């Protein structure tokens, strides 16, 4: 049995960019830079205060579901 060819989805392309998920630091409003982007996880660090922010892989799945208007909020 052969596996189907992987066809990347448009929303998957965001995961491979070196653009920070958050442009401004939530602590000091400085600019954020990507220091780690692999395995669908992105870690950004502020250039000024060095505060870190990790965007987990599961967040990208929630973004995809919300874009497809299938999001069901937890009650």
C-alpha positions in Angstrom: 0.0 0.0 0.0 1.4 3.4 -0.9 0.8 6.5 1.1 -1.0 9.5 -0.6 1.3 12.4 -1.6 1.5 15.2 0.9 -0.2 18.3 -0.4 0.5 21.3 1.8 -2.4 23.4 2.9 -2.2 27.2 2.6 -2.5 27.6 6.4 0.5 25.2 6.9 2.8 27.7 5.1 2.5 30.1 8.0 4.2 27.6 10.2 7.4 27.6 8.1 7.8 31.3 7.9 10.3 33.2 10.2 7.7 35.8 10.9 6.9 36.1 14.6 3.4 35.0 15.6 3.3 38.2 17.8 4.9 41.3 16.3 5.2 43.3 19.6 6.3 42.0 23.0 3.4 41.8 25.5 5.7 43.0 28.3 7.6 46.0 26.9 6.2 46.5 23.4 9.6 45.7 21.8 9.9 43.8 18.6 9.9 40.0 18.7 12.1 37.7 16.7 11.8 34.0 16.0 14.5 32.0 17.6 13.1 28.5 17.0 10.6 27.3 14.4 10.4 23.6 13.9 7.9 20.7 14.3 5.0 23.2 14.0 6.2 25.1 17.1 7.4 28.6 17.1 9.4 30.3 19.9 9.7 34.1 19.8 11.9 36.3 22.0 11.8 40.0 22.6 14.9 41.8 21.3 14.8 44.3 24.2 13.7 42.5 27.4 14.3 38.9 26.2 10.8 37.7 27.3 9.9 34.5 25.5 6.7 33.4 23.9 6.0 29.8 22.7 3.3 29.1 20.2 2.5 25.3 20.4 1.5 23.1 17.5 -2.0 22.8 18.8 -2.6 26.5 18.4 -2.1 26.3 14.6 -4.8 23.5 14.5 -7.2 25.8 16.3 -6.4 28.6 13.9 -7.2 26.3 11.0 -10.5 25.2 12.6 -11.6 28.8 13.3 -10.8 29.9 9.7 -13.0 27.1 8.5 -15.8 28.4 10.8 -16.0 25.1 12.7 -15.0 26.4 16.1 -17.1 25.2 19.0 -16.3 27.2 22.1 -16.0 25.1 25.3 -18.9 25.6 27.8 
